Amino acid sequence: MAHTTRPSAPDADEIMRLAVERFRTKMESSNRQFLQDRIDEIEAMKLPTEEEKLEKMRPYWRSNLGIKGEDPWNDCAPVGPVRQSGEERNITRLADVKTLYHQYMDGIQPPTLVSEEWRQMYLEPVQSVCNEAAFREEQEEKFEIPLCHELGSFIKYADGVQDPDFRRSGIAPFEPVFVSETKDYALKDHPTVLALPPPDINVAREALKDYLQYYLCDENFIDGIVDEDLEVRVGFLTGTGCRCGHDEWHSAYLYCRRFVEDSNPSHKDWAWRVVVFHADGENPTELNGRYPRFDSIPEFLEWYSSWLEHADLDQIRKDVMKPEYDSDEDR
C-alpha cells in the first residue's frame, strides 16, 4: 500500500481553516449574487405590487416569502431555522430578499464537536467501524483502514457543508458528523438562546457507531451506484440531495483508489476521498465542470463553492418551475 506524507497536525488544521474560510466567503457571495440577479430580472418585469414580485421569487427561495401564517416552531427549536422562518414570513419587499437571512447562505453547518475529546471520540469509532466493514481479499487480512486525520481537521471548523440550492439542482450536502457535543436552541417569540448541556460522551459514541453502520455503503450500493473507476474498501454516505421529490445526488466519504491512467501517481494510492455521484447509478457523471471525486476536502470545498461559474440559467429556470414532487416520467 502506498503512503503519502501528510502535513503535521497544526499545519493541516491551518490549511483546513483557510479552506473553510475561502469556501464560506465564496458561497455567500455566489448565493447573494444569484439572488440579486433574480431580483433584477423580476424588477425588470414592472409588476405592479410587491406581492406579485415575491410570488416570482418564491420558486427560487422555496418558502412562503411574505406569507405571515402561524409560527410553525415550538419552544427549543434550533436557532437557525427559527430565525430564517421569522424573516421569511415578515418580508414585505422583493428588494429585501438580497439581505434575507438563510441558515446555509454561506454553506456552512457550524461545528458542534468543539472539544478535542469529542473530536477524538468521533474519529476512533469511524476507524473501528470502517475496519470491521472493509472489503478485503483473503490474502489481505492485515489491510487496515487508517484514521481519517483530514476529516478530524475539517470537523474542527464545520459539521458539514450544505448548499441552499436556490437553483433546484438537487446537489447533496456533505454531512459527515452524526452526533453533537453542543446544541443551541431558541425560545419561541423570544430572543433568548439556550445552550443545552452536552450529552454523555459514551452514549454519543454508541449512537455514532449505530449511525455509521446504518450509513455504510454496502457491496450492492458500491457495485450499483458508485463510480466504476473507483475501487472502494469502505465508506459511508454523507448526504443526499433531492429534486422533484426524488434522490438526485449522493455524497460519500470513501476509502478508495482510482482506476486511472494519468500523470499523478497519487490517484492510485489508497486514501480517504470525498465523492459525489448521481443517484440513478449512471456514474461517473460530470457535475460543475468535472467528475466530482476529490483527493482532499479542501479540493472538494473549492469545487462545491464554484457552482455559479457553471450555472446554466436556461436550465435553472426550467428546474425551479417544476413541482416539488412529480413522477419519474416528468423529470
Secondary structure, 3 states (H helix, E strand, C coil): CCCCCCCCHHHHHHHHHHHHHHHHHHHHHHHHHHHHHHHHHHHCCCCCCHHHHHHHHHHHHCCCCCCCCCCCCCCCEEHHHHHHHHHHHHCCCHHHHHHCCCCCCCCEECCCCCCHHHHHHHHHHHHHHHHHHCCCCHHHCCCCCCCCHHHHHHCCCCCEECCCCCCCCCCCCECCCCCCCCEEEECCCCCCEEEECCCCHHHHHHHHHHHHHHHECCHHHHHHCCCCCEEEEEEEEEEEEEECCEEEEEEEEEEEEECCCCCCHHHHCCEEEEEEEECCCCCCCCECCECCEECCHHHHHHHHCCHHHHCCHHHHHHHHCCCCCCCHHHC
